[in-house]
Amino acid sequence: MICMIEKIMSDLYLIKVPIPNNPLKATNSYIIKGKDNNLIIDTGVNLKKSLNTILSGLKKIDVDLENTDFFITHLHSDHLDLALVLATNSSRIYFNQPDAEAIRGSNEWNDELYNIARVCGFPEDRLQEVIKKYSWHRYREIDPEIFTILKEGDTIDVGDFHFKFVETKGHSRGHMCLYESRKKLLFAGDHILSDITPNISLWSYDGNPLKDYLDSLDKVYELDIELTLPGHRSFIRDCRKRINELKLHHKMRAIEIISILKKGRRDAFQIASKMNWEMAYDSWKSFAINHKMFATLETIAHLKYLEEDGFIQKETQGQKILFSIR
C-alpha cells in the first residue's frame, strides 16, 4: 500500500486516508509525535484500503499505537471509525459530549431526522430508499463509554504541543477543534474547509445549527491563527478570509431561499430543488438520492434560521410543513 506522508513541522505529520468512491477523496489524519505519547487527530472510514493506508503511514514514522491517543473532531464516520479499530487498551479517544449522546440515542436521532425530512416534503418512496441504504446502524455497536469526554477550554499536552479544545458546533451537535496558540495552529475538522462548504443540516426540531455554525465561525475568527489544518482537502493560510467567504456563502443561500419563496409557498424539498448546488449534476433530477437528502436537510437548516430571525414563517398543511415570506 502506497502511503504519502507529509511532514508539516517538527513532530507533526499528515496522512491522507482515502475515502473510496467519495468526492471528498480522503480524510486528513494528523499525527503529533511526543516523547512519551502520540496523538492522532481524526482517522478515516473503516474500509480495508483506508486502514492499510494509515497503518502503513504510522509504520513509516515509527508510531507505536500502544502509546497513542486519539482526538476525534466529530462523530461522522470519515473521522471517527478507524479510531475504534486502531485504539489499544491503553489509548484514550478524546471526544465531545453532544456527539457521544447522539451515538447513544442513534435510533431516536435517525427517526427524528427522517421525520423532519418527511414533513418537509421529501418523497416517502425516496426516503425509504435513503433509510435502507444509508441509515447509521453502525452506531448501535459503539459504546459511548469508551470516549474520554472533553469540553470547551480543556487542554492536553503532547510533546511540544499544548492544545486547547474549542467547541465549534454546527456541522455536528458537538464538533470541536484543537487550537495551539503558541504555534498558531487550528486543527479544524469539518468546521472550516478550504474549497468546499461544510454541510449544515437540521437534525432536531429544537436546534438551530446554522446559527450555531455562524456563531462558531465568529468564535474562531477571534483566534490568532497562521495555519488551519482541515479534515479534508488543502491547508488554509488565511483563516479569517475563509471564514468571511463561508459567512457570505450562507448569506447568499438565505437570499436565494427568500427569492424562491417570493414566488409562493413551498416545502423544503421543493425549495431545495430550485436552488443552485455546486455539484457535478446537470439537474436536480439527476442528483444521487443521498445528495438530495443532504441538500434538503441543509435547506431546512437555512429555513429554521430564517424563521427564527423573523424573515419567513411556516404552517402545517395536512402532513406537510410549508414555508412562506412573513
N, C-alpha and C positions, 0 to 999 in steps of 0.2 A: 504494500500500500504506500503510494507516494504521499508524503505529507510535507507541506511547506511551512517552515517555522519562521516567523518574523520577530527579530529582537527589537523592541520598541525603545528600550533603555536598559540600563543595568538591572538585571533580575526581573525584568518584565517582558513577557513574550506573548505572541498571538498565534493561535492555531485556528485556521478556518475549517470548521467542521461541516462537511457537506450536508445539505438537505435535499436528497434526491427528488427529482420531479416537482420542484417548487421554485417559483420565480425569485424567492429570496436567495436561493443558491447555497448559502452557507450561514452558519451561526459563528460569530466571533467569540471564541473562547480565550480568555486572558488568563495567563499563569504568572503568579508572583512567587518567586523563589526566595525563601528565607533560610537562615542558618539552621533553625530548629523545626520550622514548619513552612508549608507552602499553602497557597490559596489559589483555587481555580474559580474564576468568575464566569458563570454560565457555561453550559456544556453542549447540548445538542439533542437531536431526536434519537430515540433508541432504535436505530437501524444498524445492520452489520457494517455497512460502508462508513457510517458516522463513527461508530465505536472503534473500528480498526484505525481510522484516521487519527482520532485523539490519542489512542493508546500508542500509536507509532510516534506521534509528536512528543508525548510525555517521556517516552523512552529516549528520544534524541537529546532532550535537555535534562535527562537524568532526574526526573521527578519520581519520588517514592510515594505511592498512594497511601502507604501506612502513616506518612507524616503530612498528609494533605487534607485541608478543609475546603469547603465549597461555599461560595456566595451565589445565590440564585436571585436574579432581579425580580422575577415574577413567575407565575405558575404555568405559562404556556409551554407546550411540550418541546419546542425547539430550544428552550433554555433550561428546563428542569430535568428532562427524562434521564439523560445519561448520568447525572449526578447520583441517581438512585442505583445505577449499575456500578459506578466507579467507587462510590464511598465504601470505606472499610469500617470495621468495628470501632476504630479509633478516630474516624472522621466526624466532624461536625458539618451539618448542612445549614448554613445561615439563611433564614427565610423571614417573611413578614406574616403578621397575624391575620390580616384580612384574606390573603390568598390561601393561607392554611385553613381558615374557616370555610372558604369556598370549596376546597377539596373535601373537607369533612361533610359538607352538605351538597355534594355534587349532583345528587339525584334531584333535589329540590331546585338547585340552581338551573339545571338543564330544563326542568319543567317550566320554570318562570320565564326563562329566556325564550323558549319556543312559544309560550303563550303570548308573550309580548309581540313576537313576530306575527303570530296568527291574528290577533285582534287588530294589528296594524296593516293587515291586508296581504300578508304572504300567503300564496295559494296553498290550500291544505295538502293537495297531492304532492306538490313540490316540497312542502315542509316535511312530509313523511319520508321523502327521499333523503333529505338532509339528516333527519333523525336516524335513519337506517345506516347511512354511510359515515356520518361524522360525529355522532354523539361521543362524548368523552367518557366512555365506560372505564377506561384505564384508571381514572381517579378513584374508583371503588377499591382498587388494590393498594392504594397508598395510605399508610398510617401517618397522619399529621404529627404524631408524637415523635417522629424521627427528626423533626426540624428543631433547630435552635433559633428561637424567635428573637428578632431584633426590632427595635423601634427607633423613631426619629432621634438623632443625636447620639446614639450608641456608637462606640468606637472599638476597633480592634487593630492590633499591630502585627504586621508580617514583614520580617526583615527590616528594611529601612523605610517601609511604608506605614503611615499612620492614617487609617481610614475612618471616616465619619459616615454614618448612614443618613441618607436624605430621603424622606418619603416623597414620592412623586406619583401619586395615584392618578388614574385617568385611563391609561392603556389597560390596566387591570385594577382591581379594587385596592391593592396594596403595593403596587410597583414601587421598588426602591432603587436608588442609585448609590454608588460609592464615591465619596469625594476625598481627595488627598490634597489638602490646602498648601502644604509646603512645595509639592511638585506641581501643583495647579492642574491636577488631572481629575476628570469626571468619567467614571465608568457608567454609561447612560442606559444600558439595556435597550429597551424599545421606547424609551421616553423621548429621545431625540435621535433621529436618523438623518443621514446626510442627503439623500436624494429621493426618498420616499417619505410619505407621512404615516405615522403610526395610526393603526385603526383604533378609533374610539367608539365603542358600542355601548348601548344601554343594556345592562344586564339585570336591572332591578327597577321596579316601579318607583322605589324610594330614592333612587340615585339621580345624580346629575353629573355623569362622568366627564362631559365636555367642560363644564365649569371647573371640575376638579383638575382636569388636564391643563387648562389655561392658567389656573392658579399655581399649579406645579411648575409650569414654564416660567412664571414670574418669579417664583422662589429661586429656581436655578439661575435665572438672569442676574441675580444679585451676587452670585459666587464669582470668585476670581479664578477663571479657567483659561488655560492656554491650549489644552488638548482634550477633546472629548472623544472617548472611545466607545462607540455604539455597539449594539448587539448584532448588527448586520452592516454590510457594505463598508464604505471607506470612513476614515477618521475625519473629524471636524475641527478645523483650526480656528474658526471664529464662531464660538457657541452663541453669542448674543445675536449675531447676524442670522444664524439659522433659526433661533427662537423667533425672531421677528418675522421670518418667512413663514414659519409654521402658524403663527398667530394670524397672519394675513390670509393664509390658505383657509383657515376656519371662518374668518370673517367673510371671505368671498363665497364659501359654501352657504353660509347663512343668508347672504344676499340672494344667491341663486334660488334657495328654497322659497324665500319670500316672493321672488319674481314668479315662481311657478304657482304659488298659492293665490296670487293676484288674479289668476285666471279661473279660480274656483276651488271649492273644497276637494281635498284629495286624502287618500290614506297614504301611509308612509311608503308602501310598496309602489304605488303609482308615482309618488314624488321621486323616489329613487330611480325609477325607470326613465325619467325625463332629465336627469342630471348628467353632467359631463364627468365621466370617470376616467382616470388615467390608467386604463388597462388595454391590453392588446386584443380588443374585440371590435368588430365592425359595428355592432349594435347591442342594445340591451338583450335582445332575443338570443344572441349567441353567447351570453355570459354563462360560464360554468355555474352550476346551482349553488355551490358553496360561496362563490364570489357574489352572487345575487343576495345571499344571506348576509354576508359581511357588509355589502353596500346598504342593504335595508336597515340593518341594526345601527350602522353609523348615521344614516339619515334620521332614525328615531332619536339618537343621542342629540343631534342638532335640533330636532323638533322640541325635545324636552327643554333644552337650553333656551330656545326662543320663547317657549311657552312661559317658563319661569321668569323671563325678562319682560313679559307682557306684550310681545310683538304678535303672537299668534294665540289661538285658542283651540281647544279640542272638544269634540262632542261625540257621544256614543249613539250610533245608529244601527239598531239591531245588534249583531255580534261584532261590529267593527267600530274602530275609533277613526274619526275623520278630523282633519285639521283645516283651519281657515285663518285668514287675516283677522286680527282683533279690530 
